[in-house]
């Protein structure tokens, strides 16, 4: 039975499990250490056991490693107004961080 959890990170929620790699929005790290501990765990599940936080699960932590920081695929943003010859195209590449989930403690 795999242990999985839902964590809050940067205003978003991610469903993660042990041994998984996840691409999240760029993390601003204070130190050069490549390990991160997430304490904002909203939900932890394993098999039939389920722990729901109010808003966070007590004593639950997720330990992970930072693998790399990269740029995502380019997206095109187009502004268009009909009958007025107005067309503007811009591109954007979001910066992401790839993390590996080591252990989920609950």
Secondary structure, DSSP 8 states (H G I E B T S, - for coil): --EEEEEEETTEEEEEETT-EEEEE----SSS--EEEE--EEEEEETTEEEE-SSS-TT-EEEEEEEEEEE---EEEEEEETTTTEEEEEEE--EEEEEEEEEEE-
